[in-house]
Amino acid sequence: MDKKAGKTEKEAADRRKYPIRQEDYELCEEVGQGASAVVYRARCIPLNEIVAIKVLDFEKAKADL
């Protein structure tokens, strides 16, 4: 991989602003889960990109402390 190209791609990703509103995402499928969270494959509607969304279960997380 060309280091210059990789850096440029990383810089572009760093500049991208993802929305923070729940309604801007469409959950597609569960891809994994742990002790206190579930990870979903989702689509960022405004950017039309596939992303991962981690949903924390605060009750389980509190119990782990």
C-alpha positions as CSV (number, residue, x, y, z in Angstrom):
1,M,0.0,0.0,0.0
2,D,1.3,3.4,-0.9
3,K,1.9,5.3,2.4
4,K,1.0,8.6,0.9
5,A,-2.4,7.3,-0.4
6,G,-3.1,5.6,2.9
7,K,-2.5,8.9,4.8
8,T,-4.7,10.8,2.4
9,E,-7.5,8.3,2.9
10,K,-7.1,8.5,6.7
11,E,-7.2,12.3,6.5
12,A,-10.4,12.1,4.5
13,A,-12.0,9.8,7.0
14,D,-10.9,12.0,9.9
15,R,-12.7,15.0,8.2
16,R,-15.9,13.1,7.6
17,K,-18.7,14.1,10.0
18,Y,-21.1,11.4,10.9
19,P,-24.6,12.5,12.1
20,I,-25.4,11.9,15.8
21,R,-29.2,11.6,15.6
22,Q,-30.7,8.2,15.9
23,E,-33.1,8.7,13.0
24,D,-30.1,9.2,10.7
25,Y,-29.3,5.4,11.0
26,E,-31.1,2.3,9.9
27,L,-30.1,-0.9,11.8
28,C,-29.7,-3.8,9.4
29,E,-28.5,-6.8,11.5
30,E,-26.8,-7.8,14.7
31,V,-23.2,-8.7,14.0
32,G,-21.9,-9.4,17.6
33,Q,-22.4,-8.9,21.3
34,G,-20.4,-8.8,24.4
35,A,-21.0,-8.6,28.1
36,S,-22.6,-5.1,28.0
37,A,-23.2,-4.2,24.4
38,V,-24.5,-5.3,21.0
39,V,-23.0,-4.3,17.7
40,Y,-25.2,-3.8,14.6
41,R,-24.5,-3.4,10.9
42,A,-26.3,-0.2,10.0
43,R,-26.7,2.3,7.2
44,C,-25.9,6.0,7.7
45,I,-28.8,7.4,5.7
46,P,-27.5,10.9,4.9
47,L,-24.1,9.5,3.8
48,N,-25.4,6.3,2.3
49,E,-22.6,4.3,4.0
50,I,-22.5,1.1,5.9
51,V,-21.3,1.6,9.5
52,A,-21.1,-0.3,12.8
53,I,-23.3,0.9,15.7
54,K,-22.5,-0.3,19.3
55,V,-25.5,-0.2,21.6
56,L,-24.6,-0.2,25.3
57,D,-26.8,-1.9,27.9
58,F,-26.1,0.4,30.9
59,E,-27.8,-2.0,33.3
60,K,-25.4,-4.8,32.3
61,A,-22.4,-2.5,32.3
62,K,-23.3,-1.3,35.8
63,A,-23.5,-4.9,37.0
64,D,-20.0,-5.5,35.7
65,L,-18.5,-2.8,37.9
